[in-house]
Amino acid sequence: MGALHHVLTGLMALHKLGYVHRDIKPSNIIHARGVWCVSDYGGVATHDLTSTVKGTRTYWAPEVVEGDPSTGKFLFNQKTDIYAFGCIMLQLLRSDGRLPWQDLADNHAQAFKLNRAKLEEILAAEEGWLPGVTEQHRHVILKCLMPNREHRYYSIDELIEALHGRAFPKQKTRIASQKLERAYEQLESLLEEAEKRKGRYGNTPISLIREIRQAHDGTLSPLIAVYSKRLTPSEQRRLEQIRDKMRTLQERDKEVVRERLIELRSMFSDVPQSELQKAITKICQESSTLFRILAYWGEGRYTVAQIDERETPMDAYAKMLLLKCEQGELGEQYSSVERVLNDILGMMPGLFFPMEVAPTPAQIQKAPAIIHTSSLISKLREHITGHVVIPAGVYDIDFCICVEPSGSLEMQPGAVLRFDSYCGILCKGEFKAMGTERKRVQFIPRNPQGSWGGICLYESELGQLEFCDIKGKALAFSSKDKRGRCATFESIATTTLILKGVRFSECRYGALRFLGGKEAYLNDCEFLKSGNSNLEWYREAFDVILPLEKLVLEGCVFDGNRGRIYLKANTVEIKSCDFMNNHSLFDYCKVDGSEINSEVLIADSRFTHNTGSHGVELSKVREFEIDGCHFIKNKARRTGAGVNAYNLSTMYGRIVDCVFEGNVALVGAGFSIENGRVVFQNTKFRHNRAQAHGGAMWLYECLAEFDTCQFYDNQASKLGGGIIYFGFMPDLRRCHFRGNSPDDVYDVTHRCLFDGS
């Protein structure tokens, strides 16, 4: 390990000078005068992008191989050096001294590097390692070799801390402090100005929003990432206050944009054909401005450069429409203002439309222009036994669409299905709704204030939806003999369900419900303002009543839901997801298994501002891992506002590189566990508060190991400001306790407390 430390020291010095080596490999590491040194600086560069190919392909990070398609250049930066170091470390600690992809063809080696699951499998294996290789070493290798560079170590400093369980010896310099102070002052000044100035619609001026975002994302956030481990409590509080002000301004501007869009729909509800081009031109110009307000605040995850250079989908759409208006060639597709507005509203990031504006009876009678043929409607009215395709267009459905096991139904991009009450889709065959980012497929009630029958897949082999909007409350399954409140989308014993880019919004009686099935994969889906906290049972926002074999959520967002998010499967994977502002009478998110062989992985996800009786509840789970997650400002009326884990039999868990901060609960505000064995590594508990016992943590009959963890400024009204435990004494190694009240650690069994140090 001494050799690795020498290499890291050399790389750290190089990176601090602003250079990237680009060719870290074993043959470029030499031993001279008792020190291991990095050599061959001929390929050193100062820029992220370079047109010159350098380095050895075996040690290249995946993004180097892919390059930048827009420029044809190869991407090298500090994180590609970290990836190469991870390769060397893996090679050094393996008993055969070889990399798993070393003998593969280039395309197969690249596929291997991008396969995180395969990499985790190799690193988890106990055999094939030199004596003395620990789980911590393997975790460091994994984080260095993450396919997504954003998931690797931010800097060599952070890597050294992880490898040695301590930060590289250094002091917080005066320069660092001055940089942070200037960044804080700049952003606070801009936010103060934003509270006073108003734009055209009563919003924060667009130029000011842009400055705020650049000051936060471009200046403050990078500094926080570098110096986060050295921030004082006052600096932490100052950062939270700044971000709270930004969220307040953002929500205010979102409401302003929403109100203006409602006004536009009302203003142009009845436009004569002679004024159509003028109306569409006006709508395009205003919508582009409103879009920029949202986008600069970070809605839709567009970069500042994309917004500045007008390279967003909204800009492309508006440019196309304005050109058609100039040429007088709007055509059938854009023959009404309502269609154009529906397209625009669907592209507004962070706002979820069609909006709640009930159309007048006159509007319902004359709009929209239905483009389907009578033969297609006849097919939809019958029990479908063959393959039926619904092309782009707006369809008003006043009946139930039934698909038999031998049939299949497919919706093409731009199809909008508007259903009357008790009308929906019951599919026993194959179901596909394949929208695109610009032409989404929509399933909505015909009356925005009303209800519809929802979608039900019953014993289907495959359900596949991409870029769809599913909205509104459902008051029946799709057949009229089964009336009652239900989830808007139900999957009953479906073999495989694949959802990508699907948005569920305002589904009052639940968005998505599973009653059995095999596998479900959800990627980049959104669940927004759904569920009903007053009707908890069978009214959850997301509900698995009968367990699945496998449930995978990646890149999903759960925001503002009322009712529990219930995930139940033998294998549950939650990756890069956001859970925020959800509320439930019970645990706001419950992950349930089969108790015998169930496994749960929660990685790189954020849980913020959620409330319930518990936090993320893990039950009937044999093994779980929580890696790189943040649990911030959640509230629980009982135990574990961050995580609450319990099992009748023993469970095993690992919590790595996580942060539990500002959570509030009755007992064990950050983390609570009963009956298990759990290992915490490099995890931080800060400013958590228990109204009774265990400010940071409650351990009951649990074998707990802590390695390089922090317990700072946690509070309990009674006992155990840091940790309170019953039964087994926790094993604390290289942990730091500071400012916990009334004590660091309390032993309930022997009724004694001791200093965590």
Secondary structure, 3 states (H helix, E strand, C coil): CHHHHHHHHHHHHHHHCCCECCCCCHHHEEEECCEEEECCCCCCECCCEECCCCCCHHHCCHHHHHCECCCCEEECCHHHHHHHHHHHHHHHHECCCCCCCCCCCHHHHHHHHHCHHHHHHHHHCCCCECCCCCHHHHHHHHHHCCCCHHHCCCCHHHHHHHHHCCCCCCCCCHHHHHHHHHHHHHHHHHHHHHHHCCCCCCCCCHHHHHHHHHHHHHHHHHHHHHHHHHCCHHHHHHHHHHHHHHHHHHHHHHHHHHHHHHHHHHHCCCCCHHHHHHHHHHHHHHHHHHHHHHHHCCHHHCCHHHHHCCCCHHHHHHHHHHHHHHHCCCCCCCCCHHHHHHHHHHHCCCCCCCCCCCCCHHHHHHCCCCCCCHHHHHHHHCCECCEEEECCEEEEECCCEEECCCCEEEECCCEEEEECCCCEEEECCEEEEECCCCCCEEEEECCCCCEECEEEEECCCEEEEECEEEECEEEECCCCCCEEEECCEEEEEEEEEEEECCEEECCCCCCEEEEEEEEEEEECCEEECCCCCCCCCCCCCEEEEECEEEEEEECCEEECCECCEEEEEEEEEEECCEEECCECCCCCEEEECCCCCCEEEEECCEEECCEECCCEEEECCCEEEEECCEEECCEECCECCCEEEEEEEEEEEEEECCEEECCEEEECCCEEEEEEEEEEECCEEECCEEEEECCCEEEEEEEEEEECCEEECCEECCECCCEEEECCCCEEECCEEECCECCCEEECCCCEEECCC
